[in-house]
Amino acid sequence: MTIEEVIVERARDADRGWGSAYPFFASVIRKRNYAVGAEIGVAFGGHAEYLLQNSAVELLYGVDPYRHDMNYRDPMNLPQADFDALFSFTTKRMAPFGGRFKLIRTYSNEAVNEIQGNLDFVYIDAIHSYDGVWLDLCAWYPKVRYGGIIGGHDYDHPDFPGVKAAVDGFFARLGYSIHAEGEGVWWTEKVRINVSFIIPAYNCSKTIAASIESIMDRNAEEGDEIVVCDDRSTDDTAAVIAAMQNKYSAVRTVGHTRNKGGGSARNTAVEHAKNDLVFCLDSDNILAPGSVPKLKSFLIDSGADAAAFQELRFFSEAVASISHKWIFREGRTTLADHLAGHVVPGASGNYLFTKNSWARAGGYPEFAGALDAWGFGLRQLATGSCMMVMPGTFYYHRCGHESYWVRESEKGHMSLIALQLVIPFIDLIDKKDIDYIMSPGARYSWFERLERRPIMLRSGLFGKNGRVELLLQEPANDTRAHRIAGRLRNILKNLRT
């Protein structure tokens, strides 16, 4: 048989095997009367043909490079000669639809730039690995309009577990529900994602109004909210918050009956937040106008669980007078980065994250004082969250003698508190560095020395997507961590006595 004859026979086999799944997505498209969409992974063209025959779709983009990949294991990863023949076969098969079908022969991330305007739907059925599906979701989610749908195939296929893992992981961040239609077909509707701005507030009557005003200056969108947790302030903070509530309907307040600290105030605010994205803004900091909507798009489209501005611009009285800056490296921040110094996104505390990542991390550490933000960033990264830094962005961070950090850090024992934060994840750390931070000579100072003496991680902890693959149990269920925690409790007890 010639290559062309083999391709024809394989196309018949494909339609017999995959054909049972064809009607499901077409039915959804037909009910919604969608007009323009894209299919990522066209192969023999059977599904694309069925869509066009059984719906009123006016234009369907088909995206497939038809190229052999030496590093991809899949029955459909054909030799290049077969792929060339398959491309020719599919082109002829789809020719009767004329201008209703446009085949783009290139890779998914390149094809998205060739399509003008937004789509009503996208159907992802290309590379079936976790990374392949994840990257396709990142590339094509922004292209679908609100009210449109993102869907695909092989959602529960036993040979391709990465498909379901990637789909569930990508959309769980955003609170989306996945509709499983049968025969591996899935879809979800793209809806607007709103932000809950949270503000932990304690004796901040002089600054909190400016913080709220900065949120309302083109950062809060319709459906967003501002949740302020008053941590039993003793000044006029409550009155200022009440005035802000009267001025802006988006402002809500919750409170503590006693002062519990910053970590507790942040957790209380998140617990009362109604949206799936959370931005924590400290009560003395200022957002740049219109900066958070851009950060939100960056988080969603990059597939991240947390997204931070690249710069902290420090000021004392007025944002026009910047004293110094923290500048983070753009792109992904890892757990290794977090344990290599203090100038890291997680330490700033003022960034955007999913409520899902907050729950997975176990919230902010409420015992940690001024290290509550650093500890929360550590927990997020150690429990698998992806944290990204958006280039060319910033917010204004107030510094001064009355700041929360200054008040709490003056209490001392920062390294011992940081050690408590690290212990649940102690087996992620290289053995020699565990010995180092637990040694009498370093346990009281290792955190302050991070820039000079970074803490190293064990090798082999991260997958291709940068997420921690080895996750630990709680210390009570982990013999080594439990033993080290006991030693630390004795040290802290001796300090108190």
Sequence and secondary structure as in RCSB ss.txt:
>XXXX:A:sequence
MTIEEVIVERARDADRGWGSAYPFFASVIRKRNYAVGAEIGVAFGGHAEYLLQNSAVELLYGVDPYRHDMNYRDP
MNLPQADFDALFSFTTKRMAPFGGRFKLIRTYSNEAVNEIQGNLDFVYIDAIHSYDGVWLDLCAWYPKVRYGGII
GGHDYDHPDFPGVKAAVDGFFARLGYSIHAEGEGVWWTEKVRINVSFIIPAYNCSKTIAASIESIMDRNAEEGDE
IVVCDDRSTDDTAAVIAAMQNKYSAVRTVGHTRNKGGGSARNTAVEHAKNDLVFCLDSDNILAPGSVPKLKSFLI
DSGADAAAFQELRFFSEAVASISHKWIFREGRTTLADHLAGHVVPGASGNYLFTKNSWARAGGYPEFAGALDAWG
FGLRQLATGSCMMVMPGTFYYHRCGHESYWVRESEKGHMSLIALQLVIPFIDLIDKKDIDYIMSPGARYSWFERL
ERRPIMLRSGLFGKNGRVELLLQEPANDTRAHRIAGRLRNILKNLRT
>XXXX:A:secstr
  HHHHHHHHHHHHHHHHGGGHHHHHHHHHHHT  EEEEE  TTSHHHHHHHHSS  SEEEEE      TT   T
T   HHHHHHHHHHHHHHHGGGGGGEEEE S HHHHGGG  S EEEEEE S  SHHHHHHHHHHHGGGEEEEEEE
EES TT TT HHHHHHHHHHHHTTT   EEEETTEEEEE     EEEEEEESS TTTHHHHHHHHHTTT  TT E
EEEEE   SSSHHHHHHHHHHH TTEEEEE SS   HHHHHHHHHHT  SSEEEE  TT EE TTHHHHHHHHHH
HHT SEEEEEEEEEESS TTSEEEEEE  SEEE HHHHTT S SHHHH   EEEHHHHHHHTSS TT GGGHHHH
HHHHHHHTT  EEEEEEEEEEEE STTSHHHHHHTT  HHHHHHHHHGGGGGGB HHHHHHHHSTTTTTTTTTTT
TTS   B TT B TTS B      GGG HHHHHHHHHHHHHHHHHH 
